[in-house]
Amino acid sequence: MSNSLSFNGIKKTWLYLRAGRKKAPFAPLRRNLLYVKGMPGAHLQSTDTDVLVIEQPIGFRADSDEIALQIKDDLASWLITKDPAPLRFDDEPGRTYYAVVQNTLEDFEKIVTLRQGTIQFLLLDPYGYGSERIYKVNATTEDMNTLVMNNPGNVQTFPNFHFLVKKPLTYLDIIGPDGYMRIGRPVSVEETTINPLESILTDNMNTLIGWTNASNIDGGVRTGNFQANSNGFTVSDFGQGTSWHGPSLQKSLGQTLENFQVEMHFTLRSLRNTEVGRIELYLVDENGNHFAKIAMKDILTGDFLNQAEIRVGPLVTGQYIVSGTPRVPDQWRPFTGLIRISRVEGKWVAYVANIAGKHVAPLHGTFLDNGVLPKLAAVQVHIGVSRDRSPAQMTIRQVKVWKRNVIKDDDVPYIAHPGDEITIDHKNSSIQINGEDMKKLKDFGSTYFPLQKGDTALLISPGDAVDAEGKARGAYH
């Protein structure tokens, strides 16, 4: 059987590799020189590793020009990617490159029923990688813990870390011989820790008990009924209406909050472009009035388009701090994620993101409110459909409310709590907590440092606060 290749996880059975692959034996080096007048030669300022190009001759059989054109279209669909994708050759087992294709796919030589040409792969990261290795260590009883990782390659590689939080923490350090990574900050003897969020309500929406009928909804009427099961609130009956209509319920918090954070997790999925729907959560004050709203809606009958709407104030005169879709609307189609609003001393912060392992296509918004600040006394949920349109699939899966504590200069806030998951990816310069981007927590002086070849002992602090897992691939010239 002839050798072939896989790209972006796909292998074409009709494609075969021809002899003559051009690939440098190691990633090319670029020497940066400083020339001084009157001095022979030059000073070596620095050395950079340049990109690597692999030229691979290929061939395929086509019994007609029509079939050849179809295959070339298939090649283009397969090989042209926006970002680097995994590239593997059968004759280099256990080695993965990450490449984009940079030459044309049109110039193929025709030899009877054979077509042959060359694909040029550009490796922005010029190294090949072995299989992923995983190293783990559980939380210890000491202040420091040690995670030993091995890079079996012949050049440095960048690791990925995952931490399961076991106790509240204000900072997390990973300290290696070539650098350190820190998020958050330790507490000095002159400072005190503070929990920025105190949980007031966590409702998994699996029962209607505790929820009571609500009256007003924006631009429509309350009709029909909710039903609840282990998946959350769905609608058993939308009722009838000439505009937006559907059920709405509210739940008292048992107290009033001046500073707060409210979050709703839900799903909005339109199976056909004729389906519409909206999911809303209103913030309700002591007098039963709405003073803010977070919502997601699909209002188009000829397309799929989920749009976020986060508003402070009444329907007509309120301030919209998020309104619309992400830059790539498909990233919210379907939507199974969260929408959040918070207020601390008049500053409103809004956030919405789809969730697919991590937060996808987030939108942010802020608003400084200098007016009267109503206190939060209840939350009201609503799922609706417009007129006689077919409803999308809609489920409210969770509603959370926290009291927000004001952080003073001598307070150090907790950045994570038991059960939270922290991911720090040194290769992609990424920091996430529970899938949400948290690069803002990175200490200014810390770096996404690499692992040199061989064993590396990493110090984890606080060692008693996290179970640690490190992942790395051996990197090779």
Secondary structure as UniProt FT lines:
FT   STRAND          5..7
FT   TURN            8..9
FT   STRAND          10..11
FT   TURN            13..14
FT   STRAND          16..17
FT   STRAND          29..34
FT   TURN            37..38
FT   STRAND          43..49
FT   STRAND          52..61
FT   HELIX           65..79
FT   STRAND          85..89
FT   TURN            90..91
FT   TURN            93..94
FT   STRAND          96..101
FT   STRAND          109..111
FT   TURN            112..113
FT   STRAND          114..123
FT   STRAND          128..137
FT   STRAND          145..151
FT   STRAND          160..165
FT   STRAND          171..176
FT   TURN            177..178
FT   STRAND          179..184
FT   TURN            189..190
FT   STRAND          192..194
FT   STRAND          197..203
FT   TURN            209..210
FT   STRAND          212..213
FT   TURN            218..219
FT   STRAND          220..222
FT   STRAND          225..229
FT   TURN            230..231
FT   STRAND          232..237
FT   STRAND          244..246
FT   STRAND          248..257
FT   STRAND          260..269
FT   TURN            273..274
FT   STRAND          275..284
FT   TURN            286..287
FT   STRAND          290..298
FT   STRAND          307..312
FT   TURN            315..317
FT   STRAND          319..324
FT   HELIX           329..332
FT   STRAND          335..344
FT   TURN            345..346
FT   STRAND          347..355
FT   STRAND          359..368
FT   STRAND          376..386
FT   TURN            387..388
FT   STRAND          390..391
FT   STRAND          393..404
FT   TURN            409..410
FT   STRAND          411..413
FT   TURN            418..419
FT   STRAND          421..425
FT   TURN            426..429
FT   STRAND          430..433
FT   TURN            434..435
FT   STRAND          436..437
FT   HELIX           439..441
FT   TURN            444..445
FT   STRAND          454..461
FT   TURN            463..464
FT   STRAND          466..476
//
